[in-house]
């Protein structure tokens, strides 16, 4: 069982860490010394170097092997520290291949002549339209931020023997610590390589070799800040839930109001129909029919004799 340092601080103290949110220039041997202590960050295992939480790592060395797999490329980097480190990069998809049917030479020559004729028909208009489209694309084009899913790698330049500076995220694959590549930069001169080694030495001397110490007052302040954030988040969820309940209650009230109005209108219509029926019946009772009047007058009319 791996021994865990006793001075591992909880995650609410990570805002004070000198390593958690920075690119840590380390050696390959330091990367292989990273251990998990049961803490997570962004739903991933969080690694520690002694008691320093480490998420992002920078390695400088020479590429000694390149392995091609489906969808990814693995670079093995040797930084002369005594161990190598595997850096996995998600490779871009291959360009689509168009298998055009081959034509006989005479037909191919005729097709090329027709293509030249159609392309040289209106050169001025096509040029202006093409320039306008290209300028629009350039205006809409933005800077792509590299990530693990879309790393910034000069694929054609990185090969065996290339000195590179690799930035990536720590990952574990089959009990082997690896780097998920985010960016690879080719070092083209010795001055750049020496500058990177000086940064590694300074970081190890000033940060890694010194334990991370948080005072009790700072830890208590960070804990209270985290509790305050959790309370605010819980209050926000309750308010949103209360708002949803009030909206549902308002919707039910409006629905009942509409139903009540419909019932009142239906009652008014029924009352109007009943009144019309009563009026018609009363009119029939007050005015006798022609047959009754004829029977009452007798067989002969006095004016008709």
Phi and psi in degrees as GROMACS dihedral restraints (atoms count N, CA, C in turn):
[ dihedral_restraints ]
;  ai    aj    ak    al  type     phi  dphi    fc
    3     4     5     6     1   -73.3    20    10
    4     5     6     7     1   131.3    20    10
    6     7     8     9     1   -75.9    20    10
    7     8     9    10     1   135.2    20    10
    9    10    11    12     1  -107.5    20    10
   10    11    12    13     1   132.3    20    10
   12    13    14    15     1   -59.7    20    10
   13    14    15    16     1   147.2    20    10
   15    16    17    18     1   -79.8    20    10
   16    17    18    19     1   -15.9    20    10
   18    19    20    21     1  -101.4    20    10
   19    20    21    22     1    38.1    20    10
   21    22    23    24     1   -82.4    20    10
   22    23    24    25     1   123.3    20    10
   24    25    26    27     1   -91.3    20    10
   25    26    27    28     1   150.9    20    10
   27    28    29    30     1   -66.1    20    10
   28    29    30    31     1   168.3    20    10
   30    31    32    33     1   -68.1    20    10
   31    32    33    34     1   -21.8    20    10
   33    34    35    36     1   -73.9    20    10
   34    35    36    37     1    -6.0    20    10
   36    37    38    39     1   -96.3    20    10
   37    38    39    40     1     0.6    20    10
   39    40    41    42     1   -67.7    20    10
   40    41    42    43     1   -18.7    20    10
   42    43    44    45     1   -65.2    20    10
   43    44    45    46     1   -19.2    20    10
   45    46    47    48     1   -95.6    20    10
   46    47    48    49     1    -1.6    20    10
   48    49    50    51     1   -75.6    20    10
   49    50    51    52     1   139.9    20    10
   51    52    53    54     1   -84.5    20    10
   52    53    54    55     1     3.4    20    10
   54    55    56    57     1  -127.3    20    10
   55    56    57    58     1   -20.9    20    10
   57    58    59    60     1   -67.1    20    10
   58    59    60    61     1   -39.4    20    10
   60    61    62    63     1  -110.5    20    10
   61    62    63    64     1    28.2    20    10
   63    64    65    66     1  -131.4    20    10
   64    65    66    67     1   160.0    20    10
   66    67    68    69     1   -76.7    20    10
   67    68    69    70     1   114.5    20    10
   69    70    71    72     1   -93.7    20    10
   70    71    72    73     1   109.9    20    10
   72    73    74    75     1   -73.1    20    10
   73    74    75    76     1   107.1    20    10
   75    76    77    78     1  -125.0    20    10
   76    77    78    79     1   168.0    20    10
   78    79    80    81     1   -91.3    20    10
   79    80    81    82     1   162.0    20    10
   81    82    83    84     1   -61.7    20    10
   82    83    84    85     1   -35.7    20    10
   84    85    86    87     1   -64.5    20    10
   85    86    87    88     1   -35.4    20    10
   87    88    89    90     1   -68.0    20    10
   88    89    90    91     1   -38.5    20    10
   90    91    92    93     1   -64.1    20    10
   91    92    93    94     1   -39.2    20    10
   93    94    95    96     1   -72.1    20    10
   94    95    96    97     1   -15.3    20    10
   96    97    98    99     1   -86.0    20    10
   97    98    99   100     1    -4.9    20    10
   99   100   101   102     1   -65.8    20    10
  100   101   102   103     1   135.9    20    10
  102   103   104   105     1  -128.9    20    10
  103   104   105   106     1   152.9    20    10
  105   106   107   108     1   -96.8    20    10
  106   107   108   109     1   141.7    20    10
  108   109   110   111     1  -122.9    20    10
  109   110   111   112     1    20.7    20    10
  111   112   113   114     1    86.9    20    10
  112   113   114   115     1    13.3    20    10
  114   115   116   117     1  -105.4    20    10
  115   116   117   118     1   153.2    20    10
  117   118   119   120     1  -130.9    20    10
  118   119   120   121     1   151.9    20    10
  120   121   122   123     1  -144.2    20    10
  121   122   123   124     1   125.9    20    10
  123   124   125   126     1    56.3    20    10
  124   125   126   127     1    41.8    20    10
  126   127   128   129     1    61.0    20    10
  127   128   129   130     1    26.3    20    10
  129   130   131   132     1  -131.8    20    10
  130   131   132   133     1   154.9    20    10
  132   133   134   135     1   -64.3    20    10
  133   134   135   136     1   135.2    20    10
  135   136   137   138     1   -99.3    20    10
  136   137   138   139     1   128.0    20    10
  138   139   140   141     1   -95.6    20    10
  139   140   141   142     1   152.0    20    10
  141   142   143   144     1  -128.3    20    10
  142   143   144   145     1   138.8    20    10
  144   145   146   147     1  -107.7    20    10
  145   146   147   148     1   103.8    20    10
  147   148   149   150     1    61.5    20    10
  148   149   150   151     1  -110.5    20    10
  150   151   152   153     1  -115.4    20    10
  151   152   153   154     1    16.9    20    10
  153   154   155   156     1   -92.6    20    10
  154   155   156   157     1   120.4    20    10
  156   157   158   159     1   -72.9    20    10
  157   158   159   160     1   131.9    20    10
  159   160   161   162     1  -129.6    20    10
  160   161   162   163     1   130.0    20    10
  162   163   164   165     1  -122.1    20    10
  163   164   165   166     1   -42.1    20    10
  165   166   167   168     1  -113.6    20    10
  166   167   168   169     1   134.1    20    10
  168   169   170   171     1  -130.0    20    10
  169   170   171   172     1   147.2    20    10
  171   172   173   174     1  -124.0    20    10
  172   173   174   175     1   128.7    20    10
  174   175   176   177     1  -121.8    20    10
  175   176   177   178     1   139.6    20    10
  177   178   179   180     1  -122.6    20    10
  178   179   180   181     1   127.8    20    10
  180   181   182   183     1  -178.5    20    10
  181   182   183   184     1  -169.7    20    10
  183   184   185   186     1  -108.2    20    10
  184   185   186   187     1   141.2    20    10
  186   187   188   189     1   -77.3    20    10
  187   188   189   190     1   122.4    20    10
  189   190   191   192     1  -109.7    20    10
  190   191   192   193     1   -10.8    20    10
  192   193   194   195     1  -159.6    20    10
  193   194   195   196     1   146.6    20    10
  195   196   197   198     1  -132.1    20    10
  196   197   198   199     1   121.2    20    10
  198   199   200   201     1  -115.5    20    10
  199   200   201   202     1   131.8    20    10
  201   202   203   204     1  -100.8    20    10
  202   203   204   205     1   127.9    20    10
  204   205   206   207     1  -128.8    20    10
  205   206   207   208     1   171.3    20    10
  207   208   209   210     1   -70.2    20    10
  208   209   210   211     1   113.2    20    10
  210   211   212   213     1    87.3    20    10
  211   212   213   214     1    -4.2    20    10
  213   214   215   216     1  -153.5    20    10
  214   215   216   217     1   163.3    20    10
  216   217   218   219     1  -132.9    20    10
  217   218   219   220     1   134.1    20    10
  219   220   221   222     1  -111.9    20    10
  220   221   222   223     1   121.2    20    10
  222   223   224   225     1  -105.0    20    10
  223   224   225   226     1   127.5    20    10
  225   226   227   228     1   -96.8    20    10
  226   227   228   229     1   119.3    20    10
  228   229   230   231     1  -111.4    20    10
  229   230   231   232     1   132.5    20    10
  231   232   233   234     1  -113.7    20    10
  232   233   234   235     1   120.0    20    10
  234   235   236   237     1  -107.4    20    10
  235   236   237   238     1    17.4    20    10
  237   238   239   240     1    62.8    20    10
  238   239   240   241     1    25.8    20    10
  240   241   242   243     1   -95.7    20    10
  241   242   243   244     1    -4.1    20    10
  243   244   245   246     1   110.1    20    10
  244   245   246   247     1   -11.3    20    10
  246   247   248   249     1  -142.0    20    10
  247   248   249   250     1   156.7    20    10
  249   250   251   252     1  -106.1    20    10
  250   251   252   253     1   163.6    20    10
  252   253   254   255     1  -133.2    20    10
  253   254   255   256     1   135.8    20    10
  255   256   257   258     1   -89.5    20    10
  256   257   258   259     1   131.9    20    10
  258   259   260   261     1  -119.8    20    10
  259   260   261   262     1   113.3    20    10
  261   262   263   264     1   -98.5    20    10
  262   263   264   265     1   132.4    20    10
  264   265   266   267     1  -127.8    20    10
  265   266   267   268     1   133.5    20    10
  267   268   269   270     1   -73.2    20    10
  268   269   270   271     1   117.9    20    10
  270   271   272   273     1   -77.4    20    10
  271   272   273   274     1   148.2    20    10
  273   274   275   276     1   -69.1    20    10
  274   275   276   277     1   154.8    20    10
  276   277   278   279     1   -66.2    20    10
  277   278   279   280     1   145.7    20    10
  279   280   281   282     1   -66.8    20    10
  280   281   282   283     1   150.2    20    10
  282   283   284   285     1   -65.3    20    10
  283   284   285   286     1   145.8    20    10
  285   286   287   288     1   -67.4    20    10
  286   287   288   289     1   138.1    20    10
  288   289   290   291     1  -101.0    20    10
  289   290   291   292     1   128.4    20    10
  291   292   293   294     1  -103.5    20    10
  292   293   294   295     1   111.9    20    10
  294   295   296   297     1   -88.5    20    10
  295   296   297   298     1    84.1    20    10
  297   298   299   300     1   -78.6    20    10
  298   299   300   301     1   138.8    20    10
  300   301   302   303     1   -67.0    20    10
  301   302   303   304     1   138.4    20    10
  303   304   305   306     1   -78.8    20    10
  304   305   306   307     1   139.0    20    10
  306   307   308   309     1  -108.0    20    10
  307   308   309   310     1   156.2    20    10
  309   310   311   312     1   -61.0    20    10
  310   311   312   313     1   157.5    20    10
  312   313   314   315     1   -58.7    20    10
  313   314   315   316     1   -41.2    20    10
  315   316   317   318     1   -69.4    20    10
  316   317   318   319     1   -38.3    20    10
  318   319   320   321     1   -69.1    20    10
  319   320   321   322     1   -37.1    20    10
  321   322   323   324     1   -64.1    20    10
  322   323   324   325     1   -37.3    20    10
  324   325   326   327     1   -67.3    20    10
  325   326   327   328     1   -41.1    20    10
  327   328   329   330     1   -63.9    20    10
  328   329   330   331     1   -41.5    20    10
  330   331   332   333     1   -64.1    20    10
  331   332   333   334     1   -38.5    20    10
  333   334   335   336     1   -67.1    20    10
  334   335   336   337     1   -38.1    20    10
  336   337   338   339     1   -64.7    20    10
  337   338   339   340     1   -41.6    20    10
  339   340   341   342     1   -64.7    20    10
  340   341   342   343     1   -38.3    20    10
  342   343   344   345     1   -65.2    20    10
  343   344   345   346     1   -40.6    20    10
  345   346   347   348     1   -64.4    20    10
  346   347   348   349     1   -38.2    20    10
  348   349   350   351     1   -65.6    20    10
  349   350   351   352     1   -43.2    20    10
  351   352   353   354     1   -71.3    20    10
  352   353   354   355     1   -34.2    20    10
  354   355   356   357     1   -76.8    20    10
  355   356   357   358     1   -26.2    20    10
  357   358   359   360     1   -96.2    20    10
  358   359   360   361     1    14.4    20    10
  360   361   362   363     1   -72.3    20    10
  361   362   363   364     1   -48.9    20    10
  363   364   365   366     1  -133.8    20    10
  364   365   366   367     1    80.9    20    10
  366   367   368   369     1   -71.4    20    10
  367   368   369   370     1   -35.4    20    10
  369   370   371   372     1   -67.3    20    10
  370   371   372   373     1   -47.7    20    10
  372   373   374   375     1   -64.6    20    10
  373   374   375   376     1   -43.1    20    10
  375   376   377   378     1   -63.0    20    10
  376   377   378   379     1   -36.9    20    10
  378   379   380   381     1   -67.1    20    10
  379   380   381   382     1   -44.0    20    10
  381   382   383   384     1   -66.4    20    10
  382   383   384   385     1   -40.1    20    10
  384   385   386   387     1   -65.5    20    10
  385   386   387   388     1   -41.3    20    10
  387   388   389   390     1   -64.2    20    10
  388   389   390   391     1   -41.0    20    10
  390   391   392   393     1   -63.8    20    10
  391   392   393   394     1   -39.7    20    10
  393   394   395   396     1   -64.1    20    10
  394   395   396   397     1   -41.4    20    10
  396   397   398   399     1   -65.7    20    10
  397   398   399   400     1   -41.6    20    10
  399   400   401   402     1   -66.6    20    10
  400   401   402   403     1   -39.8    20    10
  402   403   404   405     1   -65.7    20    10
  403   404   405   406     1   -34.6    20    10
  405   406   407   408     1   -66.3    20    10
  406   407   408   409     1   -39.7    20    10
  408   409   410   411     1   -64.8    20    10
  409   410   411   412     1   -38.3    20    10
  411   412   413   414     1   -66.3    20    10
  412   413   414   415     1   -35.9    20    10
  414   415   416   417     1   -69.4    20    10
  415   416   417   418     1   -36.9    20    10
  417   418   419   420     1   -80.6    20    10
  418   419   420   421     1   -16.6    20    10
  420   421   422   423     1   -72.0    20    10
  421   422   423   424     1   131.9    20    10
  423   424   425   426     1  -115.9    20    10
  424   425   426   427     1   172.6    20    10
  426   427   428   429     1   -78.4    20    10
  427   428   429   430     1   127.5    20    10
  429   430   431   432     1   -85.8    20    10
  430   431   432   433     1   126.7    20    10
  432   433   434   435     1   -87.5    20    10
  433   434   435   436     1   123.1    20    10
  435   436   437   438     1   -68.9    20    10
  436   437   438   439     1   150.5    20    10
  438   439   440   441     1  -151.4    20    10
  439   440   441   442     1  -178.4    20    10
  441   442   443   444     1   -64.8    20    10
  442   443   444   445     1   -37.8    20    10
  444   445   446   447     1   -76.0    20    10
  445   446   447   448     1   -27.0    20    10
  447   448   449   450     1  -134.7    20    10
  448   449   450   451     1    76.5    20    10
  450   451   452   453     1   -72.3    20    10
  451   452   453   454     1   154.0    20    10
  453   454   455   456     1   -94.4    20    10
  454   455   456   457     1    99.0    20    10
  456   457   458   459     1  -131.9    20    10
  457   458   459   460     1   127.3    20    10
  459   460   461   462     1   -77.5    20    10
  460   461   462   463     1    86.5    20    10
  462   463   464   465     1   -59.8    20    10
  463   464   465   466     1   -36.6    20    10
  465   466   467   468     1   -76.9    20    10
  466   467   468   469     1   -21.4    20    10
  468   469   470   471     1   -92.8    20    10
  469   470   471   472     1   -29.7    20    10
  471   472   473   474     1   -81.6    20    10
  472   473   474   475     1   119.1    20    10
  474   475   476   477     1  -151.4    20    10
  475   476   477   478     1  -179.9    20    10
  477   478   479   480     1   -61.6    20    10
  478   479   480   481     1   129.0    20    10
  480   481   482   483     1    97.3    20    10
  481   482   483   484     1    -5.5    20    10
  483   484   485   486     1   -83.1    20    10
  484   485   486   487     1   132.6    20    10
  486   487   488   489     1   -85.9    20    10
  487   488   489   490     1   124.5    20    10
  489   490   491   492     1  -132.2    20    10
  490   491   492   493     1   160.7    20    10
  492   493   494   495     1  -119.3    20    10
  493   494   495   496     1   115.7    20    10
  495   496   497   498     1  -107.9    20    10
  496   497   498   499     1   130.3    20    10
  498   499   500   501     1  -114.7    20    10
  499   500   501   502     1   131.5    20    10
  501   502   503   504     1  -163.2    20    10
  502   503   504   505     1  -179.6    20    10
  504   505   506   507     1  -107.4    20    10
  505   506   507   508     1   139.9    20    10
  507   508   509   510     1   -71.6    20    10
  508   509   510   511     1   135.7    20    10
  510   511   512   513     1  -145.6    20    10
  511   512   513   514     1   159.5    20    10
  513   514   515   516     1  -120.9    20    10
  514   515   516   517     1   124.3    20    10
  516   517   518   519     1  -129.5    20    10
  517   518   519   520     1   112.9    20    10
  519   520   521   522     1    52.6    20    10
  520   521   522   523     1    52.4    20    10
  522   523   524   525     1    59.8    20    10
  523   524   525   526     1    25.4    20    10
  525   526   527   528     1  -123.8    20    10
  526   527   528   529     1   126.1    20    10
  528   529   530   531     1   -75.2    20    10
  529   530   531   532     1   128.8    20    10
  531   532   533   534     1  -129.8    20    10
  532   533   534   535     1   171.7    20    10
  534   535   536   537     1  -115.8    20    10
  535   536   537   538     1   127.1    20    10
  537   538   539   540     1   -86.1    20    10
  538   539   540   541     1   112.9    20    10
  540   541   542   543     1   -67.9    20    10
  541   542   543   544     1   133.4    20    10
  543   544   545   546     1  -110.3    20    10
  544   545   546   547     1   -37.8    20    10
  546   547   548   549     1  -152.7    20    10
  547   548   549   550     1   139.5    20    10
  549   550   551   552     1  -125.1    20    10
  550   551   552   553     1   129.0    20    10
  552   553   554   555     1  -120.9    20    10
  553   554   555   556     1   131.2    20    10
  555   556   557   558     1   -84.6    20    10
  556   557   558   559     1   126.7    20    10
  558   559   560   561     1   -89.4    20    10
  559   560   561   562     1   118.6    20    10
  561   562   563   564     1   -99.2    20    10
  562   563   564   565     1    -4.6    20    10
  564   565   566   567     1  -146.4    20    10
  565   566   567   568     1   164.8    20    10
  567   568   569   570     1   -70.5    20    10
  568   569   570   571     1   -29.6    20    10
  570   571   572   573     1   -61.6    20    10
  571   572   573   574     1   -41.6    20    10
  573   574   575   576     1   -63.2    20    10
  574   575   576   577     1   -42.0    20    10
  576   577   578   579     1   -64.8    20    10
  577   578   579   580     1   -42.0    20    10
  579   580   581   582     1   -64.9    20    10
  580   581   582   583     1   -38.6    20    10
  582   583   584   585     1   -63.0    20    10
  583   584   585   586     1   -39.9    20    10
  585   586   587   588     1   -65.5    20    10
  586   587   588   589     1   -40.6    20    10
  588   589   590   591     1   -65.5    20    10
  589   590   591   592     1   -36.6    20    10
  591   592   593   594     1   -64.6    20    10
  592   593   594   595     1   -38.4    20    10
  594   595   596   597     1   -65.4    20    10
  595   596   597   598     1   -39.8    20    10
  597   598   599   600     1   -62.6    20    10
  598   599   600   601     1   -45.0    20    10
  600   601   602   603     1   -64.8    20    10
  601   602   603   604     1   -41.4    20    10
  603   604   605   606     1   -66.9    20    10
  604   605   606   607     1   -41.3    20    10
  606   607   608   609     1   -64.7    20    10
  607   608   609   610     1   -39.4    20    10
  609   610   611   612     1   -69.3    20    10
  610   611   612   613     1   -36.9    20    10
  612   613   614   615     1   -73.6    20    10
  613   614   615   616     1   -39.4    20    10
  615   616   617   618     1   -93.2    20    10
  616   617   618   619     1   -23.9    20    10
  618   619   620   621     1  -119.6    20    10
  619   620   621   622     1   -58.8    20    10
  621   622   623   624     1   -67.0    20    10
  622   623   624   625     1   -42.2    20    10
  624   625   626   627     1   -74.0    20    10
  625   626   627   628     1    -7.1    20    10
  627   628   629   630     1  -110.3    20    10
  628   629   630   631     1   129.7    20    10
  630   631   632   633     1   -66.9    20    10
  631   632   633   634     1   147.0    20    10
  633   634   635   636     1   -80.4    20    10
  634   635   636   637     1   120.3    20    10
  636   637   638   639     1  -118.8    20    10
  637   638   639   640     1   128.8    20    10
  639   640   641   642     1  -120.9    20    10
  640   641   642   643     1   126.7    20    10
  642   643   644   645     1   -70.5    20    10
  643   644   645   646     1   162.9    20    10
  645   646   647   648     1   -64.9    20    10
  646   647   648   649     1   -36.5    20    10
  648   649   650   651     1   -64.4    20    10
  649   650   651   652     1   -43.8    20    10
  651   652   653   654     1   -66.1    20    10
  652   653   654   655     1   -40.2    20    10
  654   655   656   657     1   -64.1    20    10
  655   656   657   658     1   -41.1    20    10
  657   658   659   660     1   -65.5    20    10
  658   659   660   661     1   -38.6    20    10
  660   661   662   663     1   -65.8    20    10
  661   662   663   664     1   -41.0    20    10
  663   664   665   666     1   -66.1    20    10
  664   665   666   667     1   -38.1    20    10
  666   667   668   669     1   -64.6    20    10
  667   668   669   670     1   -43.3    20    10
  669   670   671   672     1   -65.3    20    10
  670   671   672   673     1   -37.5    20    10
  672   673   674   675     1   -63.8    20    10
  673   674   675   676     1   -41.8    20    10
  675   676   677   678     1   -64.6    20    10
  676   677   678   679     1   -42.4    20    10
  678   679   680   681     1   -62.7    20    10
  679   680   681   682     1   -37.5    20    10
  681   682   683   684     1   -66.1    20    10
  682   683   684   685     1   -40.0    20    10
  684   685   686   687     1   -63.4    20    10
  685   686   687   688     1   -41.4    20    10
  687   688   689   690     1   -65.1    20    10
  688   689   690   691     1   -39.2    20    10
  690   691   692   693     1   -63.8    20    10
  691   692   693   694     1   -43.9    20    10
  693   694   695   696     1   -62.7    20    10
  694   695   696   697     1   -41.4    20    10
  696   697   698   699     1   -64.7    20    10
  697   698   699   700     1   -42.0    20    10
  699   700   701   702     1   -65.2    20    10
  700   701   702   703     1   -39.3    20    10
  702   703   704   705     1   -65.0    20    10
  703   704   705   706     1   -40.1    20    10
  705   706   707   708     1   -62.8    20    10
  706   707   708   709     1   -39.4    20    10
  708   709   710   711     1   -65.6    20    10
  709   710   711   712     1   -40.3    20    10
  711   712   713   714     1   -64.3    20    10
  712   713   714   715     1   -42.3    20    10
  714   715   716   717     1   -64.6    20    10
  715   716   717   718     1   -40.7    20    10
  717   718   719   720     1   -64.4    20    10
  718   719   720   721     1   -39.8    20    10
  720   721   722   723     1   -65.7    20    10
  721   722   723   724     1   -42.3    20    10
  723   724   725   726     1   -62.5    20    10
  724   725   726   727     1   -39.9    20    10
  726   727   728   729     1   -62.5    20    10
  727   728   729   730     1   -40.5    20    10
  729   730   731   732     1   -64.7    20    10
  730   731   732   733     1   -40.8    20    10
  732   733   734   735     1   -64.2    20    10
  733   734   735   736     1   -44.3    20    10
  735   736   737   738     1   -64.2    20    10
  736   737   738   739     1   -38.2    20    10
  738   739   740   741     1   -64.6    20    10
  739   740   741   742     1   -40.9    20    10
  741   742   743   744     1   -65.3    20    10
  742   743   744   745     1   -40.4    20    10
  744   745   746   747     1   -63.6    20    10
  745   746   747   748     1   -40.6    20    10
  747   748   749   750     1   -64.1    20    10
  748   749   750   751     1   -38.8    20    10
  750   751   752   753     1   -64.9    20    10
  751   752   753   754     1   -41.4    20    10
  753   754   755   756     1   -64.7    20    10
  754   755   756   757     1   -39.7    20    10
  756   757   758   759     1   -63.3    20    10
  757   758   759   760     1   -43.6    20    10
  759   760   761   762     1   -63.3    20    10
  760   761   762   763     1   -39.5    20    10
  762   763   764   765     1   -64.1    20    10
  763   764   765   766     1   -42.8    20    10
  765   766   767   768     1   -64.7    20    10
  766   767   768   769     1   -37.5    20    10
  768   769   770   771     1   -63.5    20    10
  769   770   771   772     1   -41.9    20    10
  771   772   773   774     1   -64.2    20    10
  772   773   774   775     1   -43.1    20    10
  774   775   776   777     1   -62.9    20    10
  775   776   777   778     1   -39.9    20    10
  777   778   779   780     1   -63.1    20    10
  778   779   780   781     1   -42.4    20    10
  780   781   782   783     1   -64.0    20    10
  781   782   783   784     1   -40.4    20    10
  783   784   785   786     1   -63.3    20    10
  784   785   786   787     1   -40.5    20    10
  786   787   788   789     1   -64.8    20    10
  787   788   789   790     1   -40.5    20    10
  789   790   791   792     1   -63.5    20    10
  790   791   792   793     1   -42.1    20    10
  792   793   794   795     1   -64.2    20    10
  793   794   795   796     1   -39.6    20    10
  795   796   797   798     1   -64.6    20    10
  796   797   798   799     1   -40.1    20    10
  798   799   800   801     1   -63.9    20    10
  799   800   801   802     1   -40.4    20    10
  801   802   803   804     1   -62.8    20    10
  802   803   804   805     1   -41.1    20    10
  804   805   806   807     1   -64.0    20    10
  805   806   807   808     1   -43.9    20    10
  807   808   809   810     1   -62.5    20    10
  808   809   810   811     1   -41.4    20    10
  810   811   812   813     1   -63.7    20    10
  811   812   813   814     1   -39.2    20    10
  813   814   815   816     1   -65.2    20    10
  814   815   816   817     1   -41.7    20    10
  816   817   818   819     1   -63.7    20    10
  817   818   819   820     1   -41.7    20    10
  819   820   821   822     1   -65.0    20    10
  820   821   822   823     1   -39.1    20    10
  822   823   824   825     1   -64.3    20    10
  823   824   825   826     1   -39.8    20    10
  825   826   827   828     1   -63.0    20    10
  826   827   828   829     1   -40.1    20    10
  828   829   830   831     1   -63.8    20    10
  829   830   831   832     1   -42.9    20    10
  831   832   833   834     1   -63.5    20    10
  832   833   834   835     1   -39.4    20    10
  834   835   836   837     1   -64.5    20    10
  835   836   837   838     1   -41.7    20    10
  837   838   839   840     1   -64.4    20    10
  838   839   840   841     1   -40.6    20    10
  840   841   842   843     1   -65.8    20    10
  841   842   843   844     1   -40.8    20    10
  843   844   845   846     1   -65.9    20    10
  844   845   846   847     1   -36.6    20    10
  846   847   848   849     1   -65.7    20    10
  847   848   849   850     1   -38.6    20    10
  849   850   851   852     1   -65.8    20    10
  850   851   852   853     1   -37.0    20    10
  852   853   854   855     1   -72.4    20    10
  853   854   855   856     1   -33.6    20    10
  855   856   857   858     1   -82.2    20    10
  856   857   858   859     1   -27.1    20    10
  858   859   860   861     1  -116.0    20    10
  859   860   861   862     1   107.9    20    10
  861   862   863   864     1   -67.8    20    10
  862   863   864   865     1   163.6    20    10
  864   865   866   867     1   -80.5    20    10
  865   866   867   868     1   170.8    20    10
  867   868   869   870     1   -66.3    20    10
  868   869   870   871     1   -33.6    20    10
  870   871   872   873     1   -64.8    20    10
  871   872   873   874     1   -40.2    20    10
  873   874   875   876     1   -66.0    20    10
  874   875   876   877     1   -42.3    20    10
  876   877   878   879     1   -64.2    20    10
  877   878   879   880     1   -39.3    20    10
  879   880   881   882     1   -66.1    20    10
  880   881   882   883     1   -39.2    20    10
  882   883   884   885     1   -66.9    20    10
  883   884   885   886     1   -32.6    20    10
  885   886   887   888     1   -74.2    20    10
  886   887   888   889     1   -28.8    20    10
  888   889   890   891     1   -76.2    20    10
  889   890   891   892     1   -24.2    20    10
  891   892   893   894     1   104.3    20    10
  892   893   894   895     1  -175.8    20    10
  894   895   896   897     1   -77.5    20    10
  895   896   897   898     1   -39.5    20    10
  897   898   899   900     1  -116.2    20    10
  898   899   900   901     1   144.3    20    10
  900   901   902   903     1   -95.1    20    10
  901   902   903   904     1   141.6    20    10
  903   904   905   906     1   -64.7    20    10
  904   905   906   907     1   -33.1    20    10
  906   907   908   909     1   -76.0    20    10
  907   908   909   910     1   -19.9    20    10
  909   910   911   912     1   -89.5    20    10
  910   911   912   913     1    -3.2    20    10
